[in-house]
Amino acid sequence: MEAVTTMLSNAVTVFGSCWDAMTSNVPIAILVGLSLLGSGAGLFAKFRHAV
C-alpha cells in the first residue's frame, strides 16, 4: 500500500508541474490525460491482483 501511495503522490506532483503547460496546449493535455488514464487503469489492475 505504501508503494501505491508514493506513486500517487509522485503522479500528483508531476500533474501539478505540468498543469500550466497543459492548459495552454490542448493536444498535450489530451495526450497526458490519456496516459494518466492508462497508467491509472494499470495501477488499479495491479492493486486488485495484489488484493
mmCIF entry with sequence, helices, sheets and N, C-alpha, C, O atoms, coordinates in Angstrom:
data_MODEL
# 
_entry.id   MODEL 
# 
_entity.id                         1 
_entity.type                       polymer 
_entity.pdbx_number_of_molecules   1 
# 
_entity_poly.entity_id                      1 
_entity_poly.type                           'polypeptide(L)' 
_entity_poly.nstd_linkage                   no 
_entity_poly.nstd_monomer                   no 
_entity_poly.pdbx_seq_one_letter_code       MEAVTTMLSNAVTVFGSCWDAMTSNVPIAILVGLSLLGSGAGLFAKFRHAV 
_entity_poly.pdbx_seq_one_letter_code_can   MEAVTTMLSNAVTVFGSCWDAMTSNVPIAILVGLSLLGSGAGLFAKFRHAV 
_entity_poly.pdbx_strand_id                 A 
# 
loop_
_entity_poly_seq.entity_id 
_entity_poly_seq.num 
_entity_poly_seq.mon_id 
_entity_poly_seq.hetero 
1 1  MET n 
1 2  GLU n 
1 3  ALA n 
1 4  VAL n 
1 5  THR n 
1 6  THR n 
1 7  MET n 
1 8  LEU n 
1 9  SER n 
1 10 ASN n 
1 11 ALA n 
1 12 VAL n 
1 13 THR n 
1 14 VAL n 
1 15 PHE n 
1 16 GLY n 
1 17 SER n 
1 18 CYS n 
1 19 TRP n 
1 20 ASP n 
1 21 ALA n 
1 22 MET n 
1 23 THR n 
1 24 SER n 
1 25 ASN n 
1 26 VAL n 
1 27 PRO n 
1 28 ILE n 
1 29 ALA n 
1 30 ILE n 
1 31 LEU n 
1 32 VAL n 
1 33 GLY n 
1 34 LEU n 
1 35 SER n 
1 36 LEU n 
1 37 LEU n 
1 38 GLY n 
1 39 SER n 
1 40 GLY n 
1 41 ALA n 
1 42 GLY n 
1 43 LEU n 
1 44 PHE n 
1 45 ALA n 
1 46 LYS n 
1 47 PHE n 
1 48 ARG n 
1 49 HIS n 
1 50 ALA n 
1 51 VAL n 
# 
_struct_asym.id          A 
_struct_asym.entity_id   1 
# 
loop_
_struct_conf.conf_type_id 
_struct_conf.id 
_struct_conf.pdbx_PDB_helix_id 
_struct_conf.beg_label_comp_id 
_struct_conf.beg_label_asym_id 
_struct_conf.beg_label_seq_id 
_struct_conf.pdbx_beg_PDB_ins_code 
_struct_conf.end_label_comp_id 
_struct_conf.end_label_asym_id 
_struct_conf.end_label_seq_id 
_struct_conf.pdbx_end_PDB_ins_code 
_struct_conf.beg_auth_comp_id 
_struct_conf.beg_auth_asym_id 
_struct_conf.beg_auth_seq_id 
_struct_conf.end_auth_comp_id 
_struct_conf.end_auth_asym_id 
_struct_conf.end_auth_seq_id 
_struct_conf.pdbx_PDB_helix_class 
_struct_conf.details 
_struct_conf.pdbx_PDB_helix_length 
HELX_P HELX_P1 AA1 GLU A 2  ? SER A 24 ? GLU A 2  SER A 24 1 ? 23 
HELX_P HELX_P2 AA2 VAL A 26 ? ALA A 50 ? VAL A 26 ALA A 50 1 ? 25 
# 
_struct_conf_type.id          HELX_P 
_struct_conf_type.criteria    ? 
_struct_conf_type.reference   ? 
# 
loop_
_atom_site.group_PDB 
_atom_site.id 
_atom_site.type_symbol 
_atom_site.label_atom_id 
_atom_site.label_alt_id 
_atom_site.label_comp_id 
_atom_site.label_asym_id 
_atom_site.label_entity_id 
_atom_site.label_seq_id 
_atom_site.pdbx_PDB_ins_code 
_atom_site.Cartn_x 
_atom_site.Cartn_y 
_atom_site.Cartn_z 
_atom_site.occupancy 
_atom_site.B_iso_or_equiv 
_atom_site.pdbx_formal_charge 
_atom_site.auth_seq_id 
_atom_site.auth_comp_id 
_atom_site.auth_asym_id 
_atom_site.auth_atom_id 
_atom_site.pdbx_PDB_model_num 
ATOM 1   N N  . MET A 1 1  ? 0.830  -1.204 0.000   1.00 0.00 ? 1  MET A N  1 
ATOM 2   C CA . MET A 1 1  ? 0.000  0.000  0.000   1.00 0.00 ? 1  MET A CA 1 
ATOM 3   C C  . MET A 1 1  ? 0.866  1.256  0.000   1.00 0.00 ? 1  MET A C  1 
ATOM 4   O O  . MET A 1 1  ? 0.510  2.258  -0.621  1.00 0.00 ? 1  MET A O  1 
ATOM 5   N N  . GLU A 1 2  ? 1.986  1.205  0.685   1.00 0.00 ? 2  GLU A N  1 
ATOM 6   C CA . GLU A 1 2  ? 2.859  2.381  0.738   1.00 0.00 ? 2  GLU A CA 1 
ATOM 7   C C  . GLU A 1 2  ? 3.380  2.740  -0.649  1.00 0.00 ? 2  GLU A C  1 
ATOM 8   O O  . GLU A 1 2  ? 3.492  3.918  -0.989  1.00 0.00 ? 2  GLU A O  1 
ATOM 9   N N  . ALA A 1 3  ? 3.700  1.717  -1.453  1.00 0.00 ? 3  ALA A N  1 
ATOM 10  C CA . ALA A 1 3  ? 4.196  1.968  -2.811  1.00 0.00 ? 3  ALA A CA 1 
ATOM 11  C C  . ALA A 1 3  ? 3.127  2.668  -3.647  1.00 0.00 ? 3  ALA A C  1 
ATOM 12  O O  . ALA A 1 3  ? 3.432  3.575  -4.421  1.00 0.00 ? 3  ALA A O  1 
ATOM 13  N N  . VAL A 1 4  ? 1.879  2.245  -3.487  1.00 0.00 ? 4  VAL A N  1 
ATOM 14  C CA . VAL A 1 4  ? 0.782  2.874  -4.234  1.00 0.00 ? 4  VAL A CA 1 
ATOM 15  C C  . VAL A 1 4  ? 0.643  4.336  -3.833  1.00 0.00 ? 4  VAL A C  1 
ATOM 16  O O  . VAL A 1 4  ? 0.450  5.203  -4.686  1.00 0.00 ? 4  VAL A O  1 
ATOM 17  N N  . THR A 1 5  ? 0.742  4.608  -2.536  1.00 0.00 ? 5  THR A N  1 
ATOM 18  C CA . THR A 1 5  ? 0.638  5.989  -2.055  1.00 0.00 ? 5  THR A CA 1 
ATOM 19  C C  . THR A 1 5  ? 1.764  6.841  -2.621  1.00 0.00 ? 5  THR A C  1 
ATOM 20  O O  . THR A 1 5  ? 1.543  7.982  -3.027  1.00 0.00 ? 5  THR A O  1 
ATOM 21  N N  . THR A 1 6  ? 2.976  6.283  -2.647  1.00 0.00 ? 6  THR A N  1 
ATOM 22  C CA . THR A 1 6  ? 4.120  7.017  -3.198  1.00 0.00 ? 6  THR A CA 1 
ATOM 23  C C  . THR A 1 6  ? 3.907  7.313  -4.671  1.00 0.00 ? 6  THR A C  1 
ATOM 24  O O  . THR A 1 6  ? 4.156  8.430  -5.125  1.00 0.00 ? 6  THR A O  1 
ATOM 25  N N  . MET A 1 7  ? 3.441  6.307  -5.429  1.00 0.00 ? 7  MET A N  1 
ATOM 26  C CA . MET A 1 7  ? 3.195  6.514  -6.854  1.00 0.00 ? 7  MET A CA 1 
ATOM 27  C C  . MET A 1 7  ? 2.144  7.598  -7.069  1.00 0.00 ? 7  MET A C  1 
ATOM 28  O O  . MET A 1 7  ? 2.285  8.447  -7.949  1.00 0.00 ? 7  MET A O  1 
ATOM 29  N N  . LEU A 1 8  ? 1.096  7.561  -6.263  1.00 0.00 ? 8  LEU A N  1 
ATOM 30  C CA . LEU A 1 8  ? 0.033  8.556  -6.408  1.00 0.00 ? 8  LEU A CA 1 
ATOM 31  C C  . LEU A 1 8  ? 0.555  9.956  -6.105  1.00 0.00 ? 8  LEU A C  1 
ATOM 32  O O  . LEU A 1 8  ? 0.239  10.901 -6.827  1.00 0.00 ? 8  LEU A O  1 
ATOM 33  N N  . SER A 1 9  ? 1.342  10.099 -5.056  1.00 0.00 ? 9  SER A N  1 
ATOM 34  C CA . SER A 1 9  ? 1.864  11.424 -4.711  1.00 0.00 ? 9  SER A CA 1 
ATOM 35  C C  . SER A 1 9  ? 2.819  11.923 -5.793  1.00 0.00 ? 9  SER A C  1 
ATOM 36  O O  . SER A 1 9  ? 2.830  13.112 -6.111  1.00 0.00 ? 9  SER A O  1 
ATOM 37  N N  . ASN A 1 10 ? 3.622  11.015 -6.360  1.00 0.00 ? 10 ASN A N  1 
ATOM 38  C CA . ASN A 1 10 ? 4.509  11.394 -7.461  1.00 0.00 ? 10 ASN A CA 1 
ATOM 39  C C  . ASN A 1 10 ? 3.695  11.841 -8.667  1.00 0.00 ? 10 ASN A C  1 
ATOM 40  O O  . ASN A 1 10 ? 4.019  12.844 -9.303  1.00 0.00 ? 10 ASN A O  1 
ATOM 41  N N  . ALA A 1 11 ? 2.632  11.091 -8.984  1.00 0.00 ? 11 ALA A N  1 
ATOM 42  C CA . ALA A 1 11 ? 1.785  11.440 -10.125 1.00 0.00 ? 11 ALA A CA 1 
ATOM 43  C C  . ALA A 1 11 ? 1.149  12.812 -9.922  1.00 0.00 ? 11 ALA A C  1 
ATOM 44  O O  . ALA A 1 11 ? 1.069  13.610 -10.856 1.00 0.00 ? 11 ALA A O  1 
ATOM 45  N N  . VAL A 1 12 ? 0.697  13.083 -8.699  1.00 0.00 ? 12 VAL A N  1 
ATOM 46  C CA . VAL A 1 12 ? 0.089  14.383 -8.403  1.00 0.00 ? 12 VAL A CA 1 
ATOM 47  C C  . VAL A 1 12 ? 1.113  15.498 -8.563  1.00 0.00 ? 12 VAL A C  1 
ATOM 48  O O  . VAL A 1 12 ? 0.788  16.569 -9.076  1.00 0.00 ? 12 VAL A O  1 
ATOM 49  N N  . THR A 1 13 ? 2.338  15.257 -8.132  1.00 0.00 ? 13 THR A N  1 
ATOM 50  C CA . THR A 1 13 ? 3.392  16.267 -8.257  1.00 0.00 ? 13 THR A CA 1 
ATOM 51  C C  . THR A 1 13 ? 3.676  16.566 -9.720  1.00 0.00 ? 13 THR A C  1 
ATOM 52  O O  . THR A 1 13 ? 3.759  17.728 -10.120 1.00 0.00 ? 13 THR A O  1 
ATOM 53  N N  . VAL A 1 14 ? 3.825  15.505 -10.525 1.00 0.00 ? 14 VAL A N  1 
ATOM 54  C CA . VAL A 1 14 ? 4.083  15.678 -11.957 1.00 0.00 ? 14 VAL A CA 1 
ATOM 55  C C  . VAL A 1 14 ? 2.908  16.396 -12.614 1.00 0.00 ? 14 VAL A C  1 
ATOM 56  O O  . VAL A 1 14 ? 3.098  17.307 -13.420 1.00 0.00 ? 14 VAL A O  1 
ATOM 57  N N  . PHE A 1 15 ? 1.700  15.980 -12.264 1.00 0.00 ? 15 PHE A N  1 
ATOM 58  C CA . PHE A 1 15 ? 0.497  16.597 -12.825 1.00 0.00 ? 15 PHE A CA 1 
ATOM 59  C C  . PHE A 1 15 ? 0.467  18.091 -12.513 1.00 0.00 ? 15 PHE A C  1 
ATOM 60  O O  . PHE A 1 15 ? 0.165  18.906 -13.385 1.00 0.00 ? 15 PHE A O  1 
ATOM 61  N N  . GLY A 1 16 ? 0.778  18.441 -11.278 1.00 0.00 ? 16 GLY A N  1 
ATOM 62  C CA . GLY A 1 16 ? 0.780  19.846 -10.888 1.00 0.00 ? 16 GLY A CA 1 
ATOM 63  C C  . GLY A 1 16 ? 1.828  20.653 -11.644 1.00 0.00 ? 16 GLY A C  1 
ATOM 64  O O  . GLY A 1 16 ? 1.563  21.787 -12.043 1.00 0.00 ? 16 GLY A O  1 
ATOM 65  N N  . SER A 1 17 ? 3.008  20.085 -11.846 1.00 0.00 ? 17 SER A N  1 
ATOM 66  C CA . SER A 1 17 ? 4.069  20.812 -12.534 1.00 0.00 ? 17 SER A CA 1 
ATOM 67  C C  . SER A 1 17 ? 3.779  20.948 -14.022 1.00 0.00 ? 17 SER A C  1 
ATOM 68  O O  . SER A 1 17 ? 4.281  21.866 -14.671 1.00 0.00 ? 17 SER A O  1 
ATOM 69  N N  . CYS A 1 18 ? 2.966  20.035 -14.570 1.00 0.00 ? 18 CYS A N  1 
ATOM 70  C CA . CYS A 1 18 ? 2.637  20.078 -15.996 1.00 0.00 ? 18 CYS A CA 1 
ATOM 71  C C  . CYS A 1 18 ? 1.369  20.874 -16.274 1.00 0.00 ? 18 CYS A C  1 
ATOM 72  O O  . CYS A 1 18 ? 1.057  21.149 -17.433 1.00 0.00 ? 18 CYS A O  1 
ATOM 73  N N  . TRP A 1 19 ? 0.637  21.246 -15.234 1.00 0.00 ? 19 TRP A N  1 
ATOM 74  C CA . TRP A 1 19 ? -0.693 21.842 -15.417 1.00 0.00 ? 19 TRP A CA 1 
ATOM 75  C C  . TRP A 1 19 ? -0.653 23.094 -16.291 1.00 0.00 ? 19 TRP A C  1 
ATOM 76  O O  . TRP A 1 19 ? -1.487 23.243 -17.184 1.00 0.00 ? 19 TRP A O  1 
ATOM 77  N N  . ASP A 1 20 ? 0.308  24.004 -16.048 1.00 0.00 ? 20 ASP A N  1 
ATOM 78  C CA . ASP A 1 20 ? 0.379  25.244 -16.828 1.00 0.00 ? 20 ASP A CA 1 
ATOM 79  C C  . ASP A 1 20 ? 0.599  24.942 -18.307 1.00 0.00 ? 20 ASP A C  1 
ATOM 80  O O  . ASP A 1 20 ? -0.052 25.535 -19.167 1.00 0.00 ? 20 ASP A O  1 
ATOM 81  N N  . ALA A 1 21 ? 1.509  24.027 -18.601 1.00 0.00 ? 21 ALA A N  1 
ATOM 82  C CA . ALA A 1 21 ? 1.774  23.675 -19.997 1.00 0.00 ? 21 ALA A CA 1 
ATOM 83  C C  . ALA A 1 21 ? 0.544  23.037 -20.633 1.00 0.00 ? 21 ALA A C  1 
ATOM 84  O O  . ALA A 1 21 ? 0.231  23.299 -21.794 1.00 0.00 ? 21 ALA A O  1 
ATOM 85  N N  . MET A 1 22 ? -0.147 22.203 -19.868 1.00 0.00 ? 22 MET A N  1 
ATOM 86  C CA . MET A 1 22 ? -1.313 21.501 -20.393 1.00 0.00 ? 22 MET A CA 1 
ATOM 87  C C  . MET A 1 22 ? -2.440 22.475 -20.716 1.00 0.00 ? 22 MET A C  1 
ATOM 88  O O  . MET A 1 22 ? -3.080 22.354 -21.761 1.00 0.00 ? 22 MET A O  1 
ATOM 89  N N  . THR A 1 23 ? -2.687 23.432 -19.838 1.00 0.00 ? 23 THR A N  1 
ATOM 90  C CA . THR A 1 23 ? -3.807 24.349 -20.047 1.00 0.00 ? 23 THR A CA 1 
ATOM 91  C C  . THR A 1 23 ? -3.564 25.243 -21.252 1.00 0.00 ? 23 THR A C  1 
ATOM 92  O O  . THR A 1 23 ? -4.519 25.750 -21.840 1.00 0.00 ? 23 THR A O  1 
ATOM 93  N N  . SER A 1 24 ? -2.308 25.448 -21.634 1.00 0.00 ? 24 SER A N  1 
ATOM 94  C CA . SER A 1 24 ? -2.014 26.304 -22.780 1.00 0.00 ? 24 SER A CA 1 
ATOM 95  C C  . SER A 1 24 ? -1.803 25.492 -24.056 1.00 0.00 ? 24 SER A C  1 
ATOM 96  O O  . SER A 1 24 ? -1.600 26.070 -25.123 1.00 0.00 ? 24 SER A O  1 
ATOM 97  N N  . ASN A 1 25 ? -1.848 24.168 -23.965 1.00 0.00 ? 25 ASN A N  1 
ATOM 98  C CA . ASN A 1 25 ? -1.609 23.328 -25.137 1.00 0.00 ? 25 ASN A CA 1 
ATOM 99  C C  . ASN A 1 25 ? -2.572 22.148 -25.104 1.00 0.00 ? 25 ASN A C  1 
ATOM 100 O O  . ASN A 1 25 ? -2.307 21.145 -24.441 1.00 0.00 ? 25 ASN A O  1 
ATOM 101 N N  . VAL A 1 26 ? -3.686 22.264 -25.817 1.00 0.00 ? 26 VAL A N  1 
ATOM 102 C CA . VAL A 1 26 ? -4.743 21.255 -25.745 1.00 0.00 ? 26 VAL A CA 1 
ATOM 103 C C  . VAL A 1 26 ? -4.293 19.868 -26.202 1.00 0.00 ? 26 VAL A C  1 
ATOM 104 O O  . VAL A 1 26 ? -4.606 18.896 -25.515 1.00 0.00 ? 26 VAL A O  1 
ATOM 105 N N  . PRO A 1 27 ? -3.570 19.715 -27.329 1.00 0.00 ? 27 PRO A N  1 
ATOM 106 C CA . PRO A 1 27 ? -3.144 18.356 -27.733 1.00 0.00 ? 27 PRO A CA 1 
ATOM 107 C C  . PRO A 1 27 ? -2.306 17.664 -26.669 1.00 0.00 ? 27 PRO A C  1 
ATOM 108 O O  . PRO A 1 27 ? -2.464 16.464 -26.442 1.00 0.00 ? 27 PRO A O  1 
ATOM 109 N N  . ILE A 1 28 ? -1.415 18.407 -26.012 1.00 0.00 ? 28 ILE A N  1 
ATOM 110 C CA . ILE A 1 28 ? -0.601 17.821 -24.945 1.00 0.00 ? 28 ILE A CA 1 
ATOM 111 C C  . ILE A 1 28 ? -1.496 17.420 -23.780 1.00 0.00 ? 28 ILE A C  1 
ATOM 112 O O  . ILE A 1 28 ? -1.287 16.375 -23.164 1.00 0.00 ? 28 ILE A O  1 
ATOM 113 N N  . ALA A 1 29 ? -2.496 18.252 -23.475 1.00 0.00 ? 29 ALA A N  1 
ATOM 114 C CA . ALA A 1 29 ? -3.415 17.929 -22.384 1.00 0.00 ? 29 ALA A CA 1 
ATOM 115 C C  . ALA A 1 29 ? -4.141 16.626 -22.667 1.00 0.00 ? 29 ALA A C  1 
ATOM 116 O O  . ALA A 1 29 ? -4.311 15.801 -21.769 1.00 0.00 ? 29 ALA A O  1 
ATOM 117 N N  . ILE A 1 30 ? -4.575 16.430 -23.922 1.00 0.00 ? 30 ILE A N  1 
ATOM 118 C CA . ILE A 1 30 ? -5.283 15.199 -24.285 1.00 0.00 ? 30 ILE A CA 1 
ATOM 119 C C  . ILE A 1 30 ? -4.347 14.000 -24.148 1.00 0.00 ? 30 ILE A C  1 
ATOM 120 O O  . ILE A 1 30 ? -4.733 12.970 -23.594 1.00 0.00 ? 30 ILE A O  1 
ATOM 121 N N  . LEU A 1 31 ? -3.122 14.130 -24.650 1.00 0.00 ? 31 LEU A N  1 
ATOM 122 C CA . LEU A 1 31 ? -2.161 13.026 -24.566 1.00 0.00 ? 31 LEU A CA 1 
ATOM 123 C C  . LEU A 1 31 ? -1.853 12.682 -23.116 1.00 0.00 ? 31 LEU A C  1 
ATOM 124 O O  . LEU A 1 31 ? -1.832 11.508 -22.746 1.00 0.00 ? 31 LEU A O  1 
ATOM 125 N N  . VAL A 1 32 ? -1.615 13.693 -22.299 1.00 0.00 ? 32 VAL A N  1 
ATOM 126 C CA . VAL A 1 32 ? -1.308 13.449 -20.885 1.00 0.00 ? 32 VAL A CA 1 
ATOM 127 C C  . VAL A 1 32 ? -2.501 12.821 -20.181 1.00 0.00 ? 32 VAL A C  1 
ATOM 128 O O  . VAL A 1 32 ? -2.338 11.919 -19.358 1.00 0.00 ? 32 VAL A O  1 
ATOM 129 N N  . GLY A 1 33 ? -3.698 13.296 -20.504 1.00 0.00 ? 33 GLY A N  1 
ATOM 130 C CA . GLY A 1 33 ? -4.897 12.728 -19.901 1.00 0.00 ? 33 GLY A CA 1 
ATOM 131 C C  . GLY A 1 33 ? -5.048 11.252 -20.237 1.00 0.00 ? 33 GLY A C  1 
ATOM 132 O O  . GLY A 1 33 ? -5.364 10.438 -19.370 1.00 0.00 ? 33 GLY A O  1 
ATOM 133 N N  . LEU A 1 34 ? -4.819 10.913 -21.510 1.00 0.00 ? 34 LEU A N  1 
ATOM 134 C CA . LEU A 1 34 ? -4.929 9.512  -21.920 1.00 0.00 ? 34 LEU A CA 1 
ATOM 135 C C  . LEU A 1 34 ? -3.874 8.659  -21.224 1.00 0.00 ? 34 LEU A C  1 
ATOM 136 O O  . LEU A 1 34 ? -4.172 7.551  -20.778 1.00 0.00 ? 34 LEU A O  1 
ATOM 137 N N  . SER A 1 35 ? -2.646 9.163  -21.127 1.00 0.00 ? 35 SER A N  1 
ATOM 138 C CA . SER A 1 35 ? -1.587 8.384  -20.478 1.00 0.00 ? 35 SER A CA 1 
ATOM 139 C C  . SER A 1 35 ? -1.874 8.221  -18.987 1.00 0.00 ? 35 SER A C  1 
ATOM 140 O O  . SER A 1 35 ? -1.600 7.167  -18.413 1.00 0.00 ? 35 SER A O  1 
ATOM 141 N N  . LEU A 1 36 ? -2.428 9.270  -18.354 1.00 0.00 ? 36 LEU A N  1 
ATOM 142 C CA . LEU A 1 36 ? -2.790 9.158  -16.941 1.00 0.00 ? 36 LEU A CA 1 
ATOM 143 C C  . LEU A 1 36 ? -3.890 8.126  -16.747 1.00 0.00 ? 36 LEU A C  1 
ATOM 144 O O  . LEU A 1 36 ? -3.851 7.346  -15.795 1.00 0.00 ? 36 LEU A O  1 
ATOM 145 N N  . LEU A 1 37 ? -4.881 8.119  -17.655 1.00 0.00 ? 37 LEU A N  1 
ATOM 146 C CA . LEU A 1 37 ? -5.953 7.126  -17.564 1.00 0.00 ? 37 LEU A CA 1 
ATOM 147 C C  . LEU A 1 37 ? -5.378 5.724  -17.715 1.00 0.00 ? 37 LEU A C  1 
ATOM 148 O O  . LEU A 1 37 ? -5.748 4.813  -16.974 1.00 0.00 ? 37 LEU A O  1 
ATOM 149 N N  . GLY A 1 38 ? -4.472 5.552  -18.676 1.00 0.00 ? 38 GLY A N  1 
ATOM 150 C CA . GLY A 1 38 ? -3.877 4.234  -18.907 1.00 0.00 ? 38 GLY A CA 1 
ATOM 151 C C  . GLY A 1 38 ? -3.065 3.768  -17.710 1.00 0.00 ? 38 GLY A C  1 
ATOM 152 O O  . GLY A 1 38 ? -3.187 2.619  -17.286 1.00 0.00 ? 38 GLY A O  1 
ATOM 153 N N  . SER A 1 39 ? -2.231 4.656  -17.158 1.00 0.00 ? 39 SER A N  1 
ATOM 154 C CA . SER A 1 39 ? -1.416 4.257  -16.008 1.00 0.00 ? 39 SER A CA 1 
ATOM 155 C C  . SER A 1 39 ? -2.295 4.023  -14.786 1.00 0.00 ? 39 SER A C  1 
ATOM 156 O O  . SER A 1 39 ? -2.009 3.137  -13.980 1.00 0.00 ? 39 SER A O  1 
ATOM 157 N N  . GLY A 1 40 ? -3.351 4.796  -14.641 1.00 0.00 ? 40 GLY A N  1 
ATOM 158 C CA . GLY A 1 40 ? -4.275 4.597  -13.530 1.00 0.00 ? 40 GLY A CA 1 
ATOM 159 C C  . GLY A 1 40 ? -4.957 3.248  -13.621 1.00 0.00 ? 40 GLY A C  1 
ATOM 160 O O  . GLY A 1 40 ? -5.101 2.546  -12.620 1.00 0.00 ? 40 GLY A O  1 
ATOM 161 N N  . ALA A 1 41 ? -5.381 2.883  -14.840 1.00 0.00 ? 41 ALA A N  1 
ATOM 162 C CA . ALA A 1 41 ? -6.025 1.579  -15.031 1.00 0.00 ? 41 ALA A CA 1 
ATOM 163 C C  . ALA A 1 41 ? -5.040 0.455  -14.732 1.00 0.00 ? 41 ALA A C  1 
ATOM 164 O O  . ALA A 1 41 ? -5.413 -0.552 -14.129 1.00 0.00 ? 41 ALA A O  1 
ATOM 165 N N  . GLY A 1 42 ? -3.784 0.618  -15.148 1.00 0.00 ? 42 GLY A N  1 
ATOM 166 C CA . GLY A 1 42 ? -2.769 -0.397 -14.877 1.00 0.00 ? 42 GLY A CA 1 
ATOM 167 C C  . GLY A 1 42 ? -2.504 -0.545 -13.388 1.00 0.00 ? 42 GLY A C  1 
ATOM 168 O O  . GLY A 1 42 ? -2.388 -1.661 -12.883 1.00 0.00 ? 42 GLY A O  1 
ATOM 169 N N  . LEU A 1 43 ? -2.409 0.583  -12.681 1.00 0.00 ? 43 LEU A N  1 
ATOM 170 C CA . LEU A 1 43 ? -2.200 0.535  -11.231 1.00 0.00 ? 43 LEU A CA 1 
ATOM 171 C C  . LEU A 1 43 ? -3.379 -0.126 -10.540 1.00 0.00 ? 43 LEU A C  1 
ATOM 172 O O  . LEU A 1 43 ? -3.202 -0.908 -9.605  1.00 0.00 ? 43 LEU A O  1 
ATOM 173 N N  . PHE A 1 44 ? -4.589 0.191  -11.005 1.00 0.00 ? 44 PHE A N  1 
ATOM 174 C CA . PHE A 1 44 ? -5.784 -0.394 -10.400 1.00 0.00 ? 44 PHE A CA 1 
ATOM 175 C C  . PHE A 1 44 ? -5.792 -1.904 -10.597 1.00 0.00 ? 44 PHE A C  1 
ATOM 176 O O  . PHE A 1 44 ? -6.131 -2.653 -9.681  1.00 0.00 ? 44 PHE A O  1 
ATOM 177 N N  . ALA A 1 45 ? -5.418 -2.352 -11.799 1.00 0.00 ? 45 ALA A N  1 
ATOM 178 C CA . ALA A 1 45 ? -5.381 -3.791 -12.075 1.00 0.00 ? 45 ALA A CA 1 
ATOM 179 C C  . ALA A 1 45 ? -4.343 -4.475 -11.185 1.00 0.00 ? 45 ALA A C  1 
ATOM 180 O O  . ALA A 1 45 ? -4.607 -5.547 -10.642 1.00 0.00 ? 45 ALA A O  1 
ATOM 181 N N  . LYS A 1 46 ? -3.176 -3.871 -11.033 1.00 0.00 ? 46 LYS A N  1 
ATOM 182 C CA . LYS A 1 46 ? -2.133 -4.450 -10.171 1.00 0.00 ? 46 LYS A CA 1 
ATOM 183 C C  . LYS A 1 46 ? -2.610 -4.503 -8.720  1.00 0.00 ? 46 LYS A C  1 
ATOM 184 O O  . LYS A 1 46 ? -2.394 -5.491 -8.018  1.00 0.00 ? 46 LYS A O  1 
ATOM 185 N N  . PHE A 1 47 ? -3.262 -3.427 -8.283  1.00 0.00 ? 47 PHE A N  1 
ATOM 186 C CA . PHE A 1 47 ? -3.740 -3.361 -6.905  1.00 0.00 ? 47 PHE A CA 1 
ATOM 187 C C  . PHE A 1 47 ? -4.786 -4.445 -6.656  1.00 0.00 ? 47 PHE A C  1 
ATOM 188 O O  . PHE A 1 47 ? -4.743 -5.122 -5.628  1.00 0.00 ? 47 PHE A O  1 
ATOM 189 N N  . ARG A 1 48 ? -5.721 -4.614 -7.584  1.00 0.00 ? 48 ARG A N  1 
ATOM 190 C CA . ARG A 1 48 ? -6.749 -5.651 -7.432  1.00 0.00 ? 48 ARG A CA 1 
ATOM 191 C C  . ARG A 1 48 ? -6.111 -7.036 -7.421  1.00 0.00 ? 48 ARG A C  1 
ATOM 192 O O  . ARG A 1 48 ? -6.522 -7.913 -6.660  1.00 0.00 ? 48 ARG A O  1 
ATOM 193 N N  . HIS A 1 49 ? -5.105 -7.224 -8.272  1.00 0.00 ? 49 HIS A N  1 
ATOM 194 C CA . HIS A 1 49 ? -4.426 -8.522 -8.320  1.00 0.00 ? 49 HIS A CA 1 
ATOM 195 C C  . HIS A 1 49 ? -3.710 -8.790 -6.997  1.00 0.00 ? 49 HIS A C  1 
ATOM 196 O O  . HIS A 1 49 ? -3.689 -9.923 -6.515  1.00 0.00 ? 49 HIS A O  1 
ATOM 197 N N  . ALA A 1 50 ? -3.127 -7.747 -6.415  1.00 0.00 ? 50 ALA A N  1 
ATOM 198 C CA . ALA A 1 50 ? -2.417 -7.907 -5.145  1.00 0.00 ? 50 ALA A CA 1 
ATOM 199 C C  . ALA A 1 50 ? -3.391 -8.254 -4.022  1.00 0.00 ? 50 ALA A C  1 
ATOM 200 O O  . ALA A 1 50 ? -3.065 -9.035 -3.128  1.00 0.00 ? 50 ALA A O  1 
ATOM 201 N N  . VAL A 1 51 ? -4.576 -7.674 -4.072  1.00 0.00 ? 51 VAL A N  1 
ATOM 202 C CA . VAL A 1 51 ? -5.572 -7.951 -3.033  1.00 0.00 ? 51 VAL A CA 1 
ATOM 203 C C  . VAL A 1 51 ? -6.163 -9.326 -3.293  1.00 0.00 ? 51 VAL A C  1 
ATOM 204 O O  . VAL A 1 51 ? -7.028 -9.778 -2.543  1.00 0.00 ? 51 VAL A O  1 
# 
